[in-house]
Amino acid sequence: MDRRPVLAVTSGEPAGIGPELCLRLIEEDFPARVVVLADRDLLAARAAAIGWRGALRDYAPAAPDEASTLEVLHCPLAVPAVPGRLDPANAAAVLALLDRALAGCRAGEFAAMVTAPVHKGVINAAGTPFSGHTEYLAERTGSPRVVMMLAGDTAHGPLRVALATTHLPLRQVPDAITPALLEETLRIVHADMRAKYGVAAPRILVAGLNPHAGEDGYLGREEIDVMAPLLDRLRGEGMRLVGPLPADTMFTPPVLAEGDCVLAMYHDQGLTALKYATFGRGINVTLGLPVIRTSVDHGTALALAGRGTADPGSLFEAVREAARMAACRAVA
């Protein structure tokens, strides 16, 4: 009996590179059974366009593996997709992929979901307000707060960077860094590092907001007035928290070796370092959901669609990470 976790991989925007990246999943031997959610005709057309030599097979829960075969759960498009050409008529079908994967995860059919990139603009143009996968899945699951974490392997080991704030103008960040926000974020990171990564007592490195972590108040007082009292209180509950640390030295190997993940205060503070260290292999993980969800950390790349030249590395890593997390959760 095949006991590997079953992963749902959504193919994303049909005019982008997602479908052809999904086709290339047959190139790797993952520790999971991979099921691609897509329009079967779309995959067949894209396979012909890029000279793909595998075979497509309809998803069946009890079916055995077949070499060079991609298992497909057919989710039809409204209209045929043209590489590189967005069509709002297919926006509902893109969201239906997410709904089907999420329903399968919540029912136990799938152990995790992995998402190829979608195009926010065309979904909004179709009349559905959409700010991204993360927010959509949070709303669908009734999750009051989720945390974006990007991850990737480096020469010195895995690097995981969670964000206290995400897509905010820089001038709004200090006001957003409140004790309540930081506490909620740290509790989510702590809980999911235990439940989804199998780290019994996670060590979280917490970045300061200001240069040199405020330098004892000379370069800002957020570390003294907002962050330190909260970190001390949570340490009193048993959390292993280090910081606030100066962000310019926190991403050096000796410091990173002391933690299991990093909490950065704002987008570029954390992700500049991560993307430099993991470019092309970084992934996105949503913490705080009742399901496991990983994703690529790149966009739809419409200009590359249909050429077969897009790098599948991030999708491969997202599948591997989802499989590892599913295995950890199964053991817990």
DRENDO-1510 file (C-alpha; in Angstrom, 1 decimal, always signed):
<recs>
REC; n; res; u; v; w
REC; 1; MET; +0.0; +0.0; +0.0 .
REC; 2; ASP; +1.4; +3.4; -1.0 .
REC; 3; ARG; +1.7; +5.4; +2.2 .
REC; 4; ARG; +3.4; +8.5; +0.7 .
REC; 5; PRO; +1.5; +11.8; +1.3 .
REC; 6; VAL; -0.7; +12.8; -1.6 .
REC; 7; LEU; -0.1; +16.4; -2.7 .
REC; 8; ALA; -2.4; +18.6; -4.7 .
REC; 9; VAL; -0.5; +21.0; -7.1 .
REC; 10; THR; -2.6; +23.7; -8.6 .
REC; 11; SER; -1.4; +24.8; -12.1 .
REC; 12; GLY; -2.2; +28.5; -11.6 .
REC; 13; GLU; -2.7; +31.1; -14.3 .
REC; 14; PRO; -3.4; +29.1; -17.5 .
REC; 15; ALA; -1.7; +31.7; -19.8 .
REC; 16; GLY; +1.5; +31.6; -17.6 .
REC; 17; ILE; +4.3; +29.2; -17.0 .
REC; 18; GLY; +2.5; +27.2; -14.3 .
REC; 19; PRO; +1.1; +24.5; -16.6 .
REC; 20; GLU; +4.4; +23.7; -18.2 .
REC; 21; LEU; +6.2; +23.7; -14.9 .
REC; 22; CYS; +3.7; +21.2; -13.6 .
REC; 23; LEU; +4.4; +19.0; -16.6 .
REC; 24; ARG; +8.1; +18.9; -15.6 .
REC; 25; LEU; +7.2; +17.4; -12.2 .
REC; 26; ILE; +7.7; +14.0; -13.7 .
REC; 27; GLU; +11.5; +14.7; -13.9 .
REC; 28; GLU; +11.9; +14.3; -10.2 .
REC; 29; ASP; +11.4; +11.5; -7.7 .
REC; 30; PHE; +9.5; +13.1; -4.9 .
REC; 31; PRO; +8.8; +11.5; -1.5 .
REC; 32; ALA; +5.1; +12.0; -2.3 .
REC; 33; ARG; +2.4; +11.2; -4.8 .
REC; 34; VAL; +1.8; +14.4; -6.9 .
REC; 35; VAL; -1.6; +15.2; -8.4 .
REC; 36; VAL; -1.8; +18.2; -10.7 .
REC; 37; LEU; -5.1; +20.2; -10.7 .
REC; 38; ALA; -5.5; +21.6; -14.2 .
REC; 39; ASP; -7.5; +21.5; -17.4 .
REC; 40; ARG; -6.4; +18.3; -19.1 .
REC; 41; ASP; -6.7; +19.8; -22.6 .
REC; 42; LEU; -4.5; +22.7; -21.5 .
REC; 43; LEU; -1.8; +20.4; -20.3 .
REC; 44; ALA; -2.0; +18.4; -23.5 .
REC; 45; ALA; -1.7; +21.5; -25.6 .
REC; 46; ARG; +1.2; +22.9; -23.6 .
REC; 47; ALA; +2.9; +19.5; -23.7 .
REC; 48; ALA; +2.8; +19.5; -27.5 .
REC; 49; ALA; +4.1; +23.1; -27.6 .
REC; 50; ILE; +7.2; +22.4; -25.5 .
REC; 51; GLY; +7.9; +18.9; -26.8 .
REC; 52; TRP; +7.1; +17.2; -23.5 .
REC; 53; ARG; +7.6; +13.4; -23.7 .
REC; 54; GLY; +5.6; +12.2; -20.8 .
REC; 55; ALA; +2.0; +10.9; -20.5 .
REC; 56; LEU; -1.1; +12.3; -18.8 .
REC; 57; ARG; -3.3; +10.1; -16.7 .
REC; 58; ASP; -6.6; +10.9; -15.0 .
REC; 59; TYR; -6.5; +11.1; -11.2 .
REC; 60; ALA; -7.8; +8.0; -9.4 .
REC; 61; PRO; -7.3; +7.8; -5.6 .
REC; 62; ALA; -6.1; +4.2; -5.6 .
REC; 63; ALA; -4.1; +4.2; -8.9 .
REC; 64; PRO; -0.5; +3.0; -8.8 .
REC; 65; ASP; +2.4; +5.0; -10.1 .
REC; 66; GLU; +3.5; +4.9; -13.7 .
REC; 67; ALA; +6.9; +6.0; -14.9 .
REC; 68; SER; +7.0; +9.4; -16.8 .
REC; 69; THR; +3.2; +9.8; -16.2 .
REC; 70; LEU; +1.6; +12.9; -14.7 .
REC; 71; GLU; -1.6; +12.4; -12.7 .
REC; 72; VAL; -4.2; +15.0; -13.5 .
REC; 73; LEU; -7.3; +16.0; -11.7 .
REC; 74; HIS; -9.3; +17.6; -14.5 .
REC; 75; CYS; -10.6; +21.1; -13.6 .
REC; 76; PRO; -12.0; +22.6; -16.9 .
REC; 77; LEU; -11.3; +26.1; -18.2 .
REC; 78; ALA; -14.1; +28.3; -19.5 .
REC; 79; VAL; -12.3; +29.0; -22.7 .
REC; 80; PRO; -9.0; +27.7; -24.2 .
REC; 81; ALA; -5.9; +29.5; -22.9 .
REC; 82; VAL; -3.3; +31.1; -25.1 .
REC; 83; PRO; +0.2; +31.3; -23.7 .
REC; 84; GLY; +1.1; +34.8; -22.7 .
REC; 85; ARG; -2.5; +36.2; -23.2 .
REC; 86; LEU; -4.6; +36.8; -20.1 .
REC; 87; ASP; -8.3; +36.2; -20.3 .
REC; 88; PRO; -10.7; +37.2; -17.5 .
REC; 89; ALA; -13.1; +34.5; -18.6 .
REC; 90; ASN; -10.8; +31.9; -17.0 .
REC; 91; ALA; -10.4; +33.7; -13.7 .
REC; 92; ALA; -13.2; +31.7; -12.0 .
REC; 93; ALA; -11.5; +28.5; -13.1 .
REC; 94; VAL; -8.2; +29.6; -11.5 .
REC; 95; LEU; -10.0; +30.1; -8.2 .
REC; 96; ALA; -11.8; +26.8; -8.6 .
REC; 97; LEU; -8.4; +25.1; -8.6 .
REC; 98; LEU; -7.7; +26.5; -5.2 .
REC; 99; ASP; -11.1; +25.6; -3.8 .
REC; 100; ARG; -10.8; +22.0; -5.0 .
REC; 101; ALA; -7.3; +21.6; -3.5 .
REC; 102; LEU; -8.4; +23.2; -0.3 .
REC; 103; ALA; -11.4; +21.0; +0.0 .
REC; 104; GLY; -9.3; +17.9; -0.6 .
REC; 105; CYS; -6.8; +19.0; +2.1 .
REC; 106; ARG; -9.6; +19.6; +4.6 .
REC; 107; ALA; -11.3; +16.3; +3.8 .
REC; 108; GLY; -8.0; +14.3; +4.2 .
REC; 109; GLU; -7.8; +13.4; +0.5 .
REC; 110; PHE; -4.6; +15.5; +0.1 .
REC; 111; ALA; -1.9; +16.0; +2.7 .
REC; 112; ALA; -0.9; +19.4; +1.4 .
REC; 113; MET; -1.4; +21.8; -1.4 .
REC; 114; VAL; +1.3; +23.4; -3.6 .
REC; 115; THR; +0.4; +26.4; -5.7 .
REC; 116; ALA; +1.8; +27.6; -9.0 .
REC; 117; PRO; +1.6; +31.4; -9.7 .
REC; 118; VAL; -1.7; +33.2; -10.4 .
REC; 119; HIS; -2.2; +36.7; -11.9 .
REC; 120; LYS; -3.9; +39.0; -9.4 .
REC; 121; GLY; -4.7; +41.6; -12.0 .
REC; 122; VAL; -6.8; +39.3; -14.3 .
REC; 123; ILE; -8.8; +37.9; -11.4 .
REC; 124; ASN; -9.7; +41.4; -10.2 .
REC; 125; ALA; -10.5; +42.4; -13.8 .
REC; 126; ALA; -13.0; +39.5; -13.9 .
REC; 127; GLY; -14.8; +41.2; -11.0 .
REC; 128; THR; -13.5; +39.1; -8.0 .
REC; 129; PRO; -11.5; +41.1; -5.4 .
REC; 130; PHE; -8.3; +39.2; -5.0 .
REC; 131; SER; -5.1; +40.3; -3.2 .
REC; 132; GLY; -3.3; +36.9; -3.4 .
REC; 133; HIS; -3.2; +33.2; -2.6 .
REC; 134; THR; -2.5; +33.8; +1.1 .
REC; 135; GLU; -5.4; +36.1; +1.8 .
REC; 136; TYR; -7.8; +34.0; -0.3 .
REC; 137; LEU; -6.9; +30.8; +1.6 .
REC; 138; ALA; -7.1; +32.6; +4.9 .
REC; 139; GLU; -10.6; +33.9; +4.1 .
REC; 140; ARG; -11.7; +30.5; +2.8 .
REC; 141; THR; -10.6; +28.7; +6.0 .
REC; 142; GLY; -11.7; +31.4; +8.4 .
REC; 143; SER; -8.1; +31.9; +9.6 .
REC; 144; PRO; -8.0; +35.2; +11.5 .
REC; 145; ARG; -4.3; +35.7; +10.8 .
REC; 146; VAL; -1.7; +34.0; +8.7 .
REC; 147; VAL; +2.0; +34.6; +8.4 .
REC; 148; MET; +4.1; +34.6; +5.2 .
REC; 149; MET; +7.3; +32.7; +5.5 .
REC; 150; LEU; +9.8; +32.2; +2.6 .
REC; 151; ALA; +12.3; +29.4; +2.8 .
REC; 152; GLY; +15.1; +27.8; +0.9 .
REC; 153; ASP; +18.3; +25.8; +1.2 .
REC; 154; THR; +21.6; +27.6; +1.3 .
REC; 155; ALA; +25.2; +26.5; +1.4 .
REC; 156; HIS; +24.9; +26.7; +5.2 .
REC; 157; GLY; +21.6; +24.9; +5.6 .
REC; 158; PRO; +17.9; +25.7; +5.4 .
REC; 159; LEU; +16.9; +29.4; +5.8 .
REC; 160; ARG; +13.4; +30.2; +6.9 .
REC; 161; VAL; +12.2; +33.9; +7.1 .
REC; 162; ALA; +8.8; +34.8; +8.4 .
REC; 163; LEU; +7.5; +38.4; +8.1 .
REC; 164; ALA; +5.7; +40.4; +10.7 .
REC; 165; THR; +4.4; +42.8; +8.0 .
REC; 166; THR; +4.3; +42.1; +4.3 .
REC; 167; HIS; +3.2; +44.5; +1.6 .
REC; 168; LEU; +3.2; +47.8; +3.4 .
REC; 169; PRO; +4.8; +51.1; +2.4 .
REC; 170; LEU; +7.9; +51.5; +4.5 .
REC; 171; ARG; +6.6; +54.7; +6.3 .
REC; 172; GLN; +3.7; +52.6; +7.7 .
REC; 173; VAL; +5.8; +49.8; +9.1 .
REC; 174; PRO; +6.7; +51.3; +12.5 .
REC; 175; ASP; +3.1; +52.0; +13.4 .
REC; 176; ALA; +2.2; +48.4; +12.4 .
REC; 177; ILE; +4.7; +46.8; +14.7 .
REC; 178; THR; +2.6; +46.6; +17.8 .
REC; 179; PRO; +2.9; +44.2; +20.7 .
REC; 180; ALA; -0.4; +42.5; +19.7 .
REC; 181; LEU; +0.8; +42.0; +16.1 .
REC; 182; LEU; +4.2; +40.6; +17.2 .
REC; 183; GLU; +2.7; +38.3; +19.8 .
REC; 184; GLU; +0.2; +36.9; +17.3 .
REC; 185; THR; +2.9; +36.4; +14.7 .
REC; 186; LEU; +5.3; +34.7; +17.0 .
REC; 187; ARG; +2.7; +32.4; +18.4 .
REC; 188; ILE; +1.7; +31.3; +14.8 .
REC; 189; VAL; +5.4; +30.8; +13.8 .
REC; 190; HIS; +6.1; +28.9; +17.1 .
REC; 191; ALA; +3.0; +26.7; +16.7 .
REC; 192; ASP; +3.6; +25.8; +13.0 .
REC; 193; MET; +7.3; +25.2; +13.5 .
REC; 194; ARG; +6.3; +22.5; +16.0 .
REC; 195; ALA; +3.2; +21.1; +14.1 .
REC; 196; LYS; +4.4; +21.3; +10.5 .
REC; 197; TYR; +8.2; +21.1; +10.8 .
REC; 198; GLY; +8.5; +18.8; +13.8 .
REC; 199; VAL; +10.7; +21.2; +15.8 .
REC; 200; ALA; +9.8; +20.5; +19.4 .
REC; 201; ALA; +11.3; +23.7; +20.8 .
REC; 202; PRO; +11.8; +26.1; +17.9 .
REC; 203; ARG; +14.4; +28.8; +18.3 .
REC; 204; ILE; +13.2; +32.0; +16.6 .
REC; 205; LEU; +15.6; +34.8; +15.8 .
REC; 206; VAL; +13.8; +38.2; +16.0 .
REC; 207; ALA; +15.1; +41.1; +14.0 .
REC; 208; GLY; +15.0; +44.6; +15.3 .
REC; 209; LEU; +13.3; +47.3; +13.3 .
REC; 210; ASN; +16.0; +50.0; +13.4 .
REC; 211; PRO; +19.6; +50.0; +12.3 .
REC; 212; HIS; +21.7; +48.2; +15.0 .
REC; 213; ALA; +18.4; +47.2; +16.6 .
REC; 214; GLY; +18.1; +50.8; +17.8 .
REC; 215; GLU; +21.5; +51.0; +19.5 .
REC; 216; ASP; +20.1; +51.4; +23.0 .
REC; 217; GLY; +17.6; +53.9; +21.9 .
REC; 218; TYR; +19.9; +56.3; +20.0 .
REC; 219; LEU; +18.6; +55.1; +16.6 .
REC; 220; GLY; +15.0; +54.4; +17.6 .
REC; 221; ARG; +13.1; +53.1; +20.6 .
REC; 222; GLU; +10.8; +50.4; +19.1 .
REC; 223; GLU; +13.1; +47.7; +20.3 .
REC; 224; ILE; +13.1; +49.0; +23.9 .
REC; 225; ASP; +9.5; +50.1; +24.2 .
REC; 226; VAL; +7.6; +47.6; +22.0 .
REC; 227; MET; +9.7; +44.5; +21.3 .
REC; 228; ALA; +11.9; +43.7; +24.4 .
REC; 229; PRO; +9.0; +43.6; +26.9 .
REC; 230; LEU; +7.0; +41.3; +24.7 .
REC; 231; LEU; +9.9; +38.9; +24.0 .
REC; 232; ASP; +10.7; +38.7; +27.7 .
REC; 233; ARG; +7.1; +37.8; +28.5 .
REC; 234; LEU; +7.0; +35.1; +25.9 .
REC; 235; ARG; +10.3; +33.7; +27.0 .
REC; 236; GLY; +8.7; +33.4; +30.4 .
REC; 237; GLU; +6.2; +31.1; +28.8 .
REC; 238; GLY; +9.0; +28.9; +27.5 .
REC; 239; MET; +9.4; +30.3; +24.0 .
REC; 240; ARG; +13.0; +30.3; +22.8 .
REC; 241; LEU; +13.4; +33.8; +21.3 .
REC; 242; VAL; +16.6; +35.6; +20.5 .
REC; 243; GLY; +16.6; +39.3; +19.9 .
REC; 244; PRO; +15.8; +41.9; +18.9 .
REC; 245; LEU; +18.9; +41.5; +16.7 .
REC; 246; PRO; +20.5; +43.9; +14.3 .
REC; 247; ALA; +19.3; +42.8; +10.9 .
REC; 248; ASP; +22.5; +43.6; +9.1 .
REC; 249; THR; +24.4; +40.9; +11.1 .
REC; 250; MET; +21.5; +38.5; +11.8 .
REC; 251; PHE; +21.8; +36.9; +8.3 .
REC; 252; THR; +25.4; +35.8; +8.8 .
REC; 253; PRO; +26.0; +32.0; +9.1 .
REC; 254; PRO; +27.1; +32.0; +12.8 .
REC; 255; VAL; +24.0; +33.8; +13.9 .
REC; 256; LEU; +21.6; +31.8; +11.7 .
REC; 257; ALA; +23.1; +28.6; +13.1 .
REC; 258; GLU; +21.6; +29.6; +16.5 .
REC; 259; GLY; +18.0; +29.6; +15.2 .
REC; 260; ASP; +15.4; +27.4; +13.4 .
REC; 261; CYS; +13.8; +30.4; +11.7 .
REC; 262; VAL; +13.9; +34.2; +11.5 .
REC; 263; LEU; +11.2; +36.8; +12.1 .
REC; 264; ALA; +11.8; +39.9; +10.0 .
REC; 265; MET; +9.9; +43.1; +10.7 .
REC; 266; TYR; +9.2; +44.1; +7.1 .
REC; 267; HIS; +9.3; +42.7; +3.6 .
REC; 268; ASP; +12.7; +43.8; +2.2 .
REC; 269; GLN; +14.5; +43.4; +5.5 .
REC; 270; GLY; +14.0; +39.6; +5.4 .
REC; 271; LEU; +13.5; +38.8; +1.8 .
REC; 272; THR; +16.5; +40.6; +0.3 .
REC; 273; ALA; +18.8; +38.3; +2.2 .
REC; 274; LEU; +16.7; +35.1; +1.5 .
REC; 275; LYS; +16.4; +35.7; -2.2 .
REC; 276; TYR; +20.1; +36.4; -2.6 .
REC; 277; ALA; +20.9; +33.1; -0.9 .
REC; 278; THR; +18.2; +31.0; -2.5 .
REC; 279; PHE; +17.5; +32.6; -5.9 .
REC; 280; GLY; +15.6; +30.3; -8.2 .
REC; 281; ARG; +15.0; +27.8; -5.4 .
REC; 282; GLY; +13.1; +29.8; -2.8 .
REC; 283; ILE; +9.6; +29.0; -1.8 .
REC; 284; ASN; +6.6; +30.5; +0.0 .
REC; 285; VAL; +5.0; +28.9; +3.0 .
REC; 286; THR; +1.7; +30.1; +4.6 .
REC; 287; LEU; +1.7; +29.6; +8.4 .
REC; 288; GLY; -1.4; +29.8; +10.4 .
REC; 289; LEU; -3.7; +27.9; +8.0 .
REC; 290; PRO; -5.3; +24.6; +9.1 .
REC; 291; VAL; -3.7; +23.0; +6.0 .
REC; 292; ILE; -0.2; +22.8; +4.7 .
REC; 293; ARG; +0.3; +25.2; +1.8 .
REC; 294; THR; +3.6; +25.9; -0.1 .
REC; 295; SER; +4.1; +27.9; -3.2 .
REC; 296; VAL; +6.7; +29.1; -5.7 .
REC; 297; ASP; +8.1; +32.5; -5.0 .
REC; 298; HIS; +7.9; +33.8; -8.6 .
REC; 299; GLY; +5.2; +35.1; -10.8 .
REC; 300; THR; +3.4; +33.9; -14.0 .
REC; 301; ALA; +6.2; +35.0; -16.4 .
REC; 302; LEU; +3.8; +35.5; -19.3 .
REC; 303; ALA; +6.6; +36.3; -21.7 .
REC; 304; LEU; +8.1; +32.8; -21.2 .
REC; 305; ALA; +4.9; +30.8; -21.4 .
REC; 306; GLY; +4.8; +28.2; -24.0 .
REC; 307; ARG; +8.5; +28.1; -24.6 .
REC; 308; GLY; +9.5; +25.4; -22.2 .
REC; 309; THR; +12.4; +27.4; -20.9 .
REC; 310; ALA; +11.1; +28.4; -17.5 .
REC; 311; ASP; +13.1; +27.1; -14.5 .
REC; 312; PRO; +11.0; +24.6; -12.5 .
REC; 313; GLY; +13.4; +24.8; -9.5 .
REC; 314; SER; +11.1; +26.7; -7.2 .
REC; 315; LEU; +8.1; +24.4; -7.9 .
REC; 316; PHE; +10.3; +21.3; -7.3 .
REC; 317; GLU; +11.4; +22.8; -3.9 .
REC; 318; ALA; +7.8; +23.7; -3.0 .
REC; 319; VAL; +6.7; +20.1; -3.6 .
REC; 320; ARG; +9.6; +18.7; -1.6 .
REC; 321; GLU; +8.9; +21.1; +1.3 .
REC; 322; ALA; +5.2; +20.2; +1.3 .
REC; 323; ALA; +6.1; +16.5; +1.4 .
REC; 324; ARG; +8.5; +17.1; +4.3 .
REC; 325; MET; +5.9; +19.1; +6.2 .
REC; 326; ALA; +3.2; +16.5; +5.6 .
REC; 327; ALA; +5.5; +13.8; +6.9 .
REC; 328; CYS; +6.2; +15.8; +10.1 .
REC; 329; ARG; +2.5; +16.4; +10.7 .
REC; 330; ALA; +1.7; +12.7; +10.1 .
REC; 331; VAL; +4.2; +11.7; +12.8 .
REC; 332; ALA; +3.1; +14.4; +15.3 .
</recs>
